[in-house]
Amino acid sequence: MTDEDNARQFKTWLEENPEKHKEIQGVYCYEHLLRLGNGTKLFSSMPIGKRIKMHEITGLPFLQVEGEISPRELDMEKVKVGSQPRQMIMRRIEYDCLTVRDVVNKLGVGSSSFHRYMNGESMDASLVSKIEDGLARFYSSTPDDSKLGDSSKPWYQQFKDWLVSNRDNQDLIRQVTGVYSKDVLLGFCKGSKGITSIPEGKRIKLYDITGLSFFKVDGPHPLELDMEKIINEEQPRVLLARRIVYDGFTTSTIANEVGLTPDDVYRYTYDKTTSMSHERKIKIESAFSNYFGRSLKLQRDVKTSSMSLSKSGQISSVVRPAEYLQQTTGSVVDVLTGIQQNLAAITGRIESSAVALELLALEKPTLEQRIATVRTAIQVLAAQTEYFKESPQLEREALARAIDVQDWGYVVSVLGRIDQPDSFQTYDRASNRPSRRGR
């Protein structure tokens, strides 16, 4: 059968099996499949592992590979003792539609080391063990993207449960929303995105914050980055990409930080430097070495400074909620003073609660949480009212111009009647917040 016949058969199969398009696009993208169907890409050029995968999906006889063991039979224990050839590893990588780069990134070794292992070249026994043990862990199971972690629930449901259970922990919520905005987090919790859509650096950051196992990524941690090891190919370059994302940078922002172009950053961190001059490569490596060297020194200085302050007892300021101040002092004046002094922290508390509750739509807040939020808001408002009551006329006029009069009237009206709505009509007119009407 000719290549043209194969192409026609495949094109016919595509037309007759639209329900399998999604599955087969996991092997090749849509444009690549069209090329196979049009005959501009030959099936004989496909890696053997991918051909086996395509045959399993389509059942087309010309895709069958004779004399090959299924890549799913890979057993790293047999590979270790030589009863399965190392080439089975490459077949499995191809079958899983991965690249060597994907695998070495997870193993935390350089591409050259992996190729030397695959070619059976002489190398350090500890490096051989690292590769083989890593592959054994990697292929011991194939977790479902939707059900990761120790729970039978999908990962996004587990993440939602974690957010709900920690919504009163201001520090944790602030850290999580520092990685992704509340809207993006809400999208994750609804299951609208797969976990593999999260860049590895961000997944590691979320794992550090939450401890949720499905965020864990194999390979070295971004904070283990050592540019000297990157340059000597003792660490994979993907670790640099992970570190950039872990630190909250994009390709453009880190480029500005280190004095490079976004293209330089992308090509180097994703190992696309085959056409790059040696001088350019040296410049990029020098820029990253300088930046991450300063970053490491800064981290050490901050850590040392924090430890010395703590030991000397200089860190003594504690943020106390208004209700706690009232219990300990019993003085309204002291309460107001305490609120004023802790205004930024209390405002942050309200904002954090709002973020946690808007994530909101995850679960309704409890009655106690709503009451605590209103009480805190009233205490902050009382403190600021006290200030503006004695402030110059210009400042009071500025405040008056900034206040939404309708919302202000709404709050006053509802608070005045919230425990005794004697007149249904009066209360009903005040019950809808003006700025939300008509939305």
C-alpha positions in Angstrom: 0.0 0.0 0.0 1.4 3.4 -1.0 1.8 6.5 1.1 -1.1 8.1 -0.8 -3.4 5.2 0.1 -2.4 5.5 3.8 -3.2 9.2 3.7 -6.6 8.6 2.1 -7.5 5.9 4.7 -6.5 8.2 7.5 -8.4 11.2 6.1 -11.5 9.0 5.8 -11.1 7.7 9.3 -10.9 11.3 10.6 -14.1 12.2 8.8 -15.9 9.2 10.1 -14.8 9.3 13.7 -15.3 12.9 15.0 -15.8 11.6 18.5 -12.2 10.4 18.6 -10.7 13.7 17.5 -9.9 14.9 21.0 -8.2 11.7 21.9 -6.0 11.6 18.7 -5.1 15.3 19.1 -3.4 14.2 22.3 -0.9 12.5 20.0 -0.6 15.2 17.3 -2.0 18.7 17.0 -4.8 19.4 14.5 -2.5 20.9 11.9 -0.2 17.9 12.0 -3.1 15.5 11.6 -4.2 17.4 8.5 -0.8 17.1 7.1 -0.9 13.3 7.6 -4.3 13.2 5.9 -3.2 15.3 3.0 0.0 13.2 2.5 2.4 16.0 3.1 3.6 14.2 6.3 4.6 10.5 6.0 3.5 8.0 8.5 6.9 6.3 8.2 8.5 9.4 9.8 6.5 9.0 13.0 8.4 7.7 16.1 7.5 4.1 16.8 5.9 4.8 20.2 3.5 7.4 18.6 2.6 4.9 15.8 1.7 2.3 18.4 -0.5 4.9 20.1 -2.1 5.9 16.8 -2.8 2.3 15.9 -4.5 1.7 19.3 -6.8 4.7 18.7 -7.6 4.2 15.0 -7.2 0.5 14.4 -5.8 1.3 11.0 -3.6 -1.7 9.9 -0.8 0.3 8.2 0.0 1.9 11.6 0.7 -1.4 13.3 4.3 -2.0 14.3 5.4 -5.7 14.0 7.6 -7.2 16.6 7.4 -4.4 19.1 6.4 -4.9 22.7 3.7 -2.5 23.9 5.3 0.5 25.6 2.9 0.0 28.4 4.9 -3.2 29.3 7.8 -1.0 30.4 9.2 -2.3 33.7 12.1 -0.3 35.1 13.1 -3.2 37.4 13.6 -5.3 34.3 15.5 -2.5 32.6 17.8 -2.3 35.6 18.8 -5.9 35.4 19.0 -5.9 31.6 15.9 -8.1 30.8 14.3 -5.2 29.0 16.3 -2.9 26.6 16.7 0.7 27.6 15.1 1.6 24.2 11.8 0.6 25.9 12.1 3.8 27.9 12.2 5.9 24.7 9.2 4.0 23.2 7.2 4.7 26.4 8.2 8.4 26.2 7.0 8.6 22.6 3.8 6.6 23.4 3.0 9.0 26.2 3.4 11.9 23.8 6.2 13.4 25.9 9.6 14.7 24.9 13.0 13.9 26.4 13.0 17.4 27.8 9.7 16.7 29.7 11.3 13.6 31.3 14.7 15.1 32.2 12.9 18.1 33.8 11.0 15.7 36.1 14.1 13.7 36.8 16.2 16.8 37.6 19.1 15.8 35.3 20.7 17.3 32.3 19.7 16.2 28.7 23.3 15.1 28.0 23.3 12.8 31.0 20.0 11.2 30.0 21.3 10.6 26.4 24.5 9.1 27.8 22.4 6.7 29.9 20.2 5.8 27.0 23.3 5.1 24.8 24.8 2.9 27.5 27.8 5.1 28.0 30.0 4.9 31.1 28.8 7.3 33.8 28.7 7.7 37.5 26.8 5.0 39.3 24.9 7.5 41.5 23.7 9.4 38.4 22.5 6.1 36.8 20.6 5.3 40.0 19.0 8.8 40.0 17.8 8.3 36.5 16.5 4.8 37.0 14.9 5.4 40.3 13.3 8.6 39.0 11.9 6.7 35.9 10.6 3.9 38.2 8.7 6.5 40.3 7.5 8.3 37.1 6.1 5.1 35.5 4.9 3.4 38.7 1.5 4.9 38.1 -0.3 7.2 35.6 -2.5 9.5 37.7 -5.7 10.9 36.3 -5.3 14.7 35.9 -8.8 15.2 37.5 -8.1 13.0 40.5 -4.8 13.7 42.0 -3.8 13.6 45.7 -4.9 11.2 48.4 -8.6 12.0 48.2 -11.2 10.3 45.9 -12.4 13.8 45.1 -11.1 15.6 42.0 -8.1 17.8 42.7 -10.1 21.0 42.1 -12.7 20.0 44.7 -9.9 19.3 47.2 -8.4 22.7 46.5 -11.8 24.3 47.0 -12.2 22.5 50.3 -8.8 23.7 51.4 -9.6 27.4 50.5 -12.9 27.2 52.4 -11.3 25.6 55.5 -8.6 28.2 55.5 -10.6 31.3 54.6 -10.1 32.9 58.0 -6.3 32.5 57.8 -5.4 35.9 56.5 -1.7 35.0 55.8 -2.5 31.8 53.8 -5.2 33.5 51.8 -2.9 36.4 51.0 -0.1 34.0 49.9 -2.5 32.1 47.6 -4.0 35.2 46.0 -0.4 36.4 45.5 0.1 33.5 43.1 -3.2 33.8 41.3 -6.1 36.3 41.4 -9.3 35.3 43.0 -11.0 35.0 39.6 -8.4 32.6 38.4 -8.6 30.6 41.6 -12.4 30.4 41.3 -11.9 29.1 37.8 -9.7 26.3 39.1 -12.2 25.5 41.8 -14.9 25.1 39.3 -12.8 22.6 37.4 -12.6 24.8 34.3 -8.9 24.3 33.9 -6.7 21.2 34.2 -3.9 21.1 36.8 -1.4 20.7 33.9 -2.3 24.2 32.8 -0.6 25.6 35.9 3.1 26.3 35.2 5.4 24.2 37.2 6.8 27.1 39.2 3.4 28.2 40.3 2.4 24.6 41.2 5.5 24.3 43.4 4.6 27.6 45.0 1.1 26.5 45.7 2.4 23.2 47.1 4.7 25.1 49.4 1.7 27.2 50.7 -1.0 24.5 50.8 0.9 21.2 51.2 -1.7 19.6 48.8 0.0 16.7 47.2 -1.5 17.2 43.7 0.5 20.4 43.3 3.8 18.6 43.9 6.2 18.5 41.0 9.1 16.0 40.6 12.6 17.3 40.3 14.6 20.0 42.1 12.9 22.8 43.9 13.3 26.3 42.3 15.1 27.6 45.4 17.8 25.0 44.7 18.7 26.9 41.6 22.5 27.2 41.1 23.5 29.1 37.9 26.9 27.5 38.0 25.3 24.1 37.8 23.0 25.2 35.1 25.9 26.4 33.0 27.8 23.1 33.6 24.6 21.1 32.7 24.5 19.6 36.2 21.0 21.1 36.7 18.3 21.2 33.9 17.6 24.7 32.5 13.9 24.1 33.2 14.9 24.8 36.9 15.6 28.4 35.8 12.2 28.6 34.1 10.6 27.2 37.3 12.4 29.7 39.5 11.3 32.7 37.3 7.7 31.7 37.6 8.0 30.7 41.3 9.3 34.2 42.0 6.2 35.7 40.3 8.0 36.9 37.2 7.0 36.6 33.5 9.5 36.4 30.6 9.1 40.2 30.1 9.4 41.2 33.7 12.5 39.1 34.5 14.0 40.4 31.2 13.7 43.9 32.5 15.0 42.9 35.9 18.2 41.4 34.5 18.8 43.6 31.5 18.0 41.1 28.7 15.4 40.9 26.0 12.3 38.6 26.5 13.5 36.5 23.5 16.9 35.9 25.2 15.1 34.8 28.4 12.8 32.5 26.6 15.3 30.9 24.3 17.8 30.2 27.1 15.4 29.0 29.8 13.6 26.7 27.4 16.9 25.4 25.9 16.4 26.8 22.4 19.9 28.1 22.0 21.1 26.0 19.0 21.4 29.1 16.8 22.6 31.4 19.6 26.1 32.8 19.4 28.5 31.8 22.2 29.0 35.5 23.2 25.2 36.0 23.5 24.9 32.8 25.6 27.7 34.0 27.9 26.0 37.4 28.3 22.7 35.7 29.3 24.4 33.4 31.8 26.3 36.3 33.3 23.1 38.3 33.7 21.3 35.5 35.5 24.3 34.6 37.6 24.5 38.2 38.8 20.8 38.5 39.5 20.3 35.3 41.3 23.5 35.8 43.2 22.1 39.1 44.5 18.8 37.5 45.2 20.4 34.8 47.3 22.4 37.3 49.3 19.3 39.4 49.9 17.4 36.4 51.2 20.3 35.5 53.5 20.5 39.1 54.8 16.7 39.3 55.4 16.8 35.9 57.2 19.8 37.0 59.4 18.1 40.4 60.1 14.9 38.7 61.1 16.6 36.3 63.4 18.6 39.1 65.1 15.5 41.2 65.7 13.6 38.3 67.1 16.5 37.3 69.4 16.9 40.9 70.7 13.2 41.2 71.4 12.7 44.1 69.0 9.8 42.5 67.3 7.1 43.4 69.8 4.2 44.9 67.8 1.2 42.6 67.7 -1.9 43.3 65.7 -5.0 42.9 67.9 -8.6 43.0 66.7 -10.8 45.7 68.1 -12.9 43.3 70.1 -9.8 42.0 71.8 -8.7 45.5 72.7 -12.0 46.2 74.2 -11.9 43.1 76.4 -8.4 44.0 77.7 -8.8 47.7 78.2 -12.5 48.3 78.8 -12.0 51.8 77.5 -13.7 53.1 74.3 -11.0 55.7 73.9 -8.3 53.0 74.1 -10.3 50.9 71.6 -10.4 53.8 69.1 -6.7 54.6 69.7 -5.9 50.9 69.1 -7.9 50.8 66.0 -6.3 53.9 64.6 -2.8 52.5 65.3 -3.7 49.1 63.7 -5.8 50.5 60.9 -3.7 49.1 58.1 -3.7 45.6 59.6 -7.5 45.7 60.3 -8.2 47.0 56.8 -6.1 44.1 55.5 -8.1 41.8 57.6 -11.4 43.0 56.0 -9.9 42.8 52.5 -8.6 39.3 53.2 -12.0 38.2 54.5 -13.6 39.7 51.4 -11.2 37.8 49.1 -11.8 34.6 51.1 -15.5 35.0 50.9 -15.6 35.9 47.2 -13.5 33.0 46.3 -16.1 33.2 47.0 -19.1 31.7 45.9 -17.3 28.6 47.0 -19.4 28.3 50.1 -21.6 30.7 52.0 -19.9 32.3 55.0 -21.1 31.3 58.4 -23.3 33.7 60.5 -20.4 34.2 62.9 -18.0 35.2 60.1 -20.5 37.7 58.7 -21.0 39.2 62.2 -17.3 39.4 62.8 -16.8 41.2 59.4 -19.5 43.7 60.1 -18.2 44.4 63.6 -14.7 45.0 62.4 -16.0 47.3 59.6 -18.0 49.4 62.1 -15.0 49.7 64.4 -12.8 51.0 61.6 -15.6 53.4 60.5 -15.9 54.6 64.0 -12.2 55.3 64.3 -12.2 57.3 61.0 -15.3 59.2 61.9 -13.7 60.3 65.1 -10.8 61.6 63.1 -12.9 63.5 60.5 -15.1 65.0 63.3 -12.1 67.1 64.5 -10.4 67.5 61.1 -10.1 70.7 59.1 -13.0 71.8 56.9 -11.1 71.0 53.7 -10.6 67.4 54.7 -14.2 66.9 55.7 -15.3 68.3 52.4 -13.0 65.9 50.6 -14.5 63.0 52.5 -18.0 64.2 51.7 -17.3 64.4 48.0 -15.8 60.8 48.1 -18.7 59.2 49.9 -21.5 57.5 47.9 -24.4 59.3 49.5 -26.9 56.6 48.4 -24.9 53.8 49.8 -24.2 55.8 53.0 -28.0 56.4 53.4 -28.6 52.7 52.8 -26.2 51.5 55.5 -27.6 54.0 58.0 -31.2 53.1 57.2 -30.7 49.3 57.4 -28.6 49.5 60.6 -31.3 51.5 62.2 -34.0 49.0 61.4 -32.1 45.7 61.2 -33.4 44.4 64.5 -36.9 45.8 64.3 -38.3 46.2 60.8 -41.7 47.6 62.1 -42.8 48.7 58.7 -42.4 46.2 55.9 -42.7 48.9 53.2 -40.1 51.2 54.8 -37.7 48.3 55.3 -38.3 47.0 51.8 -37.4 50.3 50.2 -34.1 50.4 52.2 -33.3 46.7 51.7 -31.6 47.0 48.2 -28.2 48.6 48.1 -28.5 51.6 45.6 -25.3 51.0 43.8 -26.4 47.4 43.1 -29.8 48.2 41.6 -30.3 47.4 38.0 -27.3 45.1 37.8 
